[in-house]
Amino acid sequence: MPQSVVMGLDFGTESVRAILVDLKGNELATAVSRYAHGQILDKLPTSGQKLPPLFALQDPQDWIDSAATASRQAVQAARIKPAQVVGIGVDFTSCTMLPALSDGTPLCKLPALAKQPYAWPKLWKHHGAQDQADRITALARKRKEKWLARYGGTIGLEWFFPKICETLEKAPNIYKAAEVWVEGGDWYVWQLVGGDAAILPRSTCQAGYKAMWNSKTGYPSPQFFKALNPKMSDVLKKMPGKLLAPGEQAGELTAGMAKKMGLVPGVAVSAATIDAHAGVPGAGVAGAGTMVMVMGTSSCHMLNATKEKLVKGVAGIVDGGILPGLFGYETGQAAVGDAFDWLRRTLSQKDFKLMTQQAEALAPGSDGVLCIDWFNGCRTPLMDGELRGAFLGLSMGHTPGHMYRALLEASACGVRWIIELLENGGVPVNALVATGGLPHHNPFMVQVYADVIGKSILVHPSTQGPALGAAILGALAAGNKATGFTSAKAAIAAMSAKAARGGRVVKPIARNRKDYDQVYKRYRDTAAWISKQHD
């Protein structure tokens, strides 16, 4: 019998990756396909219309086309028969969301609405809804909504309902035309399995972390949304579908999508998950107490715990949000790799080579240069997208290397703050695992992190952590008869073991700890001052 294979589709900010893995965790092939339109940041492709500041959009057809290309290329590279693929898992950036008709057609694909920016999917990094997020938070506090505590007391501007409210207030015709509001990951899975909006498969992971949904109480009430804006009282009617946990089967691959992807119809498809959350099973982590840092353009830090502790400043606490039977905690930093590359471009550096050489030659503390790394706002613990970063202590004697090291140190200080926040709130952080492309491309960054935090960091050897995690979810969707796996824990253990071999442990350098304690104190003091001025 030909071996069974599962596919993971990892949707990032610029491209989608397809990975094919057998049930023992052997990576058979990967393929990456970039989105034709990438990030739509400056102007609409349909009209050339200039977008307002802080807008970040995407074209949903890119998701379909790029995933199809990557799927076909991976199948060809793996030299397998399409019928060997028994399951598909999907992870997706979040909150990336869009308005659609009840048949799934995105509003931006309607000729009458194609030139209107609010008809297009808002990428996770779209930052146009700060006012709406602030008002949702203030209203929830005023009404003493119990769900607010699960999000650290603050609703983020990148989340689902602030973006919907923004559309209602800035483009009411688009809100009225929208029959369905849906996360990008859920929309893509919907396209894979077909069906009408009544059975649209919505991920409990995406709903729990980005749309204030809870397994016991559901979404915030219609009364809450009416108090926010009377015209938003019908918003839950625009959210049909069924809620499914990642790994649950959302349906089977349709004939039309199978043809596009070079597969066969009937393949089991999992409900979607958030890209960072897929990194947890992809890193082989199935229990509590290990923080998985999924590091790329931004970073998400995922942690499972056995108890629910309502820690102020944590971006989300969801029962079963990452893995079943555990409480999933999500924290994050809004700009990491993005910030490093912004600095490189701003300083007119061809690549990171010279900056890294200069930075490595410096002592901890960057000769007095301090950075606050809020160049895309502060996600955890302040949950304020309008906060801005800073460099302090610069002189004409400082080099790009000083600024780069200061930025690395600031990013590490941000993670140390997050860990202290959790631990002080009664949530243990016993171990750290770094995954994603950034830890592999930037070993100096990992050393700085270990030194500042004062904990060893395991760099997971696979650069495909989220994609592998998505593939594991595809195996779970395929079911016991197709895979032999009786639980998520069993699937993770079997399929992540090979990928975990050869991991590199980066230990903190003891002599740097005292210096970094002083850097961290300056970081926290300066962060408090900047935050106070902003308030």
HELIX and SHEET records of a PDB file:
HELIX    1   1 PRO A   60  ALA A   78  1                                  19    
HELIX    2   2 PRO A   82  GLN A   84  5                                   3    
HELIX    3   3 LEU A  107  LYS A  109  5                                   3    
HELIX    4   4 PRO A  117  ALA A  119  5                                   3    
HELIX    5   5 GLN A  130  LYS A  142  1                                  13    
HELIX    6   6 LYS A  146  TYR A  151  5                                   6    
HELIX    7   7 PHE A  160  LYS A  170  1                                  11    
HELIX    8   8 PRO A  172  ALA A  177  1                                   6    
HELIX    9   9 GLY A  184  VAL A  193  1                                  10    
HELIX   10  10 ALA A  197  ILE A  199  5                                   3    
HELIX   11  11 THR A  204  LYS A  210  1                                   7    
HELIX   12  12 PRO A  222  LEU A  228  1                                   7    
HELIX   13  13 PRO A  230  MET A  232  5                                   3    
HELIX   14  14 VAL A  235  LYS A  238  5                                   4    
HELIX   15  15 ALA A  255  MET A  261  1                                   7    
HELIX   16  16 ASP A  275  GLY A  282  1                                   8    
HELIX   17  17 GLY A  337  THR A  346  1                                  10    
HELIX   18  18 LYS A  353  GLU A  360  1                                   8    
HELIX   19  19 SER A  366  GLY A  368  5                                   3    
HELIX   20  20 PRO A  400  ASN A  424  1                                  25    
HELIX   21  21 LEU A  438  HIS A  441  1                                   4    
HELIX   22  22 PRO A  443  ILE A  453  1                                  11    
HELIX   23  23 GLY A  465  ALA A  478  1                                  14    
HELIX   24  24 ASN A  480  THR A  483  1                                   4    
HELIX   25  25 ALA A  488  ALA A  500  1                                  13    
HELIX   26  26 ALA A  510  ASN A  512  5                                   3    
HELIX   27  27 ARG A  513  HIS A  534  1                                  22    
SHEET    1   A 6 GLU A  27  ARG A  34  0                                        
SHEET    2   A 6 SER A  15  ASP A  22 -1                                        
SHEET    3   A 6 VAL A   5  PHE A  11 -1                                        
SHEET    4   A 6 VAL A  85  PHE A  92  1                                        
SHEET    5   A 6 ALA A 268  SER A 270  1                                        
SHEET    6   A 6 GLN A 249  GLU A 252 -1                                        
SHEET    1   B 5 GLU A  27  ARG A  34  0                                        
SHEET    2   B 5 SER A  15  ASP A  22 -1                                        
SHEET    3   B 5 VAL A   5  PHE A  11 -1                                        
SHEET    4   B 5 VAL A  85  PHE A  92  1                                        
SHEET    5   B 5 THR A 273  ILE A 274  1                                        
SHEET    1   C 2 MET A  97  ALA A 100  0                                        
SHEET    2   C 2 VAL A 180  GLU A 183 -1                                        
SHEET    1   D 2 PRO A 201  SER A 203  0                                        
SHEET    2   D 2 LYS A 242  LEU A 244  1                                        
SHEET    1   E 7 GLY A 316  ASP A 319  0                                        
SHEET    2   E 7 PHE A 327  GLN A 333 -1                                        
SHEET    3   E 7 SER A 299  ALA A 305 -1                                        
SHEET    4   E 7 THR A 290  MET A 295 -1                                        
SHEET    5   E 7 ALA A 431  THR A 435  1                                        
SHEET    6   E 7 ILE A 457  VAL A 459  1                                        
SHEET    7   E 7 ARG A 504  VAL A 506 -1                                        
SHEET    1   F 2 LEU A 370  ILE A 372  0                                        
SHEET    2   F 2 ALA A 390  LEU A 392 -1                                        
END                                                                             
